[in-house]
């Protein structure tokens, strides 16, 4: 089963951490990736740019309209993810607990099953 382990970012919480705490989180991702690569559960990962760099495209009456900025105004935003392939939901939850962001007060990892996926190779 594939699961998306979604990391949400809250800038207020992140900015409230010390430089040492931020570095520990960032460095912890390297160890986490090593763990899931060794176990064969790693599929892919991505870190996303700041929402201020995003654009939203809506088509109304057949005409595309592009606006800058995030889709929703929120204090948290989707910062990145790990896509893993595991035996069951319980294992996905175990892996989510190993992601360093999960140990930061006010942050957490959303675990969502993948119900369909395709690649450019399909």
C-alpha positions as CSV (number, residue, x, y, z in Angstrom):
1,X,0.0,0.0,0.0
2,X,1.2,3.5,-0.8
3,X,0.8,6.3,1.7
4,X,1.7,10.0,1.4
5,X,3.3,11.3,4.6
6,X,2.5,15.0,4.4
7,X,4.6,17.6,6.2
8,X,2.7,20.8,7.0
9,X,4.7,23.9,7.8
10,X,3.6,26.6,10.2
11,X,6.0,29.6,9.9
12,X,5.2,30.9,13.4
13,X,6.2,27.7,15.0
14,X,9.2,27.2,12.7
15,X,10.4,30.8,13.4
16,X,10.0,30.2,17.1
17,X,12.6,27.4,17.1
18,X,16.2,28.0,17.8
19,X,18.7,27.6,15.0
20,X,19.9,24.4,16.7
21,X,16.3,23.0,16.7
22,X,15.8,23.9,13.1
23,X,19.1,22.2,12.1
24,X,18.1,19.1,14.0
25,X,14.9,18.8,12.1
26,X,16.5,19.4,8.8
27,X,19.4,16.9,9.5
28,X,16.9,14.4,10.8
29,X,15.4,14.1,7.3
30,X,18.6,12.6,6.0
31,X,18.5,9.9,8.6
32,X,14.8,9.2,7.9
33,X,15.5,8.9,4.2
34,X,18.3,6.5,4.9
35,X,16.0,4.4,7.1
36,X,13.2,4.1,4.5
37,X,15.6,3.5,1.6
38,X,17.3,0.6,3.5
39,X,13.9,-0.9,4.3
40,X,12.8,-0.7,0.7
41,X,9.8,1.5,1.6
42,X,11.0,4.7,0.0
43,X,9.2,5.7,-3.3
44,X,9.9,9.5,-3.5
45,X,10.1,12.7,-1.6
46,X,9.8,16.4,-2.4
47,X,10.1,19.7,-0.6
48,X,7.9,22.5,-1.9
49,X,8.7,26.2,-2.3
50,X,7.1,28.9,-0.2
51,X,3.4,29.6,-1.0
52,X,4.3,33.2,-1.9
53,X,6.0,31.7,-5.0
54,X,2.8,29.8,-6.1
55,X,0.1,30.6,-8.5
56,X,-3.5,29.4,-8.8
57,X,-5.1,28.8,-12.1
58,X,-8.9,28.8,-12.5
59,X,-10.7,28.4,-15.8
60,X,-14.0,30.2,-15.9
61,X,-16.1,30.3,-19.1
62,X,-13.2,28.7,-20.9
63,X,-10.8,31.5,-20.0
64,X,-7.9,30.7,-17.7
65,X,-7.3,33.2,-14.9
66,X,-4.0,33.2,-12.9
67,X,-3.6,34.7,-9.5
68,X,-0.5,34.8,-7.4
69,X,-0.1,33.2,-4.0
70,X,-1.6,30.3,-2.2
71,X,-4.9,28.7,-2.9
72,X,-6.1,29.3,0.7
73,X,-5.1,31.7,3.3
74,X,-3.9,29.6,6.2
75,X,-1.3,29.7,9.0
76,X,-0.1,26.3,7.8
77,X,0.9,25.2,4.4
78,X,1.8,22.0,2.6
79,X,5.6,22.0,2.7
80,X,6.6,18.6,1.4
81,X,6.0,14.9,1.4
82,X,7.4,11.4,1.5
83,X,5.7,8.7,-0.7
84,X,6.2,5.3,0.9
85,X,5.1,1.8,0.0
86,X,4.4,-0.2,3.1
87,X,2.6,-3.3,4.3
88,X,-0.2,-1.5,6.1
89,X,-1.5,1.7,7.7
90,X,0.2,0.9,11.0
91,X,3.6,0.8,9.4
92,X,2.9,4.2,7.6
93,X,2.0,5.6,11.1
94,X,5.2,4.2,12.5
95,X,7.2,5.9,9.7
96,X,5.4,9.2,10.2
97,X,6.5,9.2,13.8
98,X,10.1,8.9,12.7
99,X,9.9,12.1,10.6
100,X,11.6,14.8,12.7
101,X,8.9,17.4,12.2
102,X,6.5,15.1,14.2
103,X,8.5,15.8,17.4
104,X,8.1,19.6,17.1
105,X,5.3,21.0,19.3
106,X,2.6,22.3,17.1
107,X,3.6,20.3,14.0
108,X,2.6,16.9,12.8
109,X,2.6,14.5,9.8
110,X,-0.6,13.8,7.9
111,X,-0.8,10.2,6.8
112,X,-3.0,9.7,3.8
113,X,-3.5,6.5,1.7
114,X,-2.9,6.8,-2.0
115,X,-5.8,5.4,-4.0
116,X,-4.4,5.9,-7.5
117,X,-1.1,6.8,-8.9
118,X,0.6,6.9,-12.3
119,X,4.0,7.9,-13.5
120,X,5.4,9.2,-16.8
121,X,6.6,5.7,-17.4
122,X,3.0,4.2,-17.3
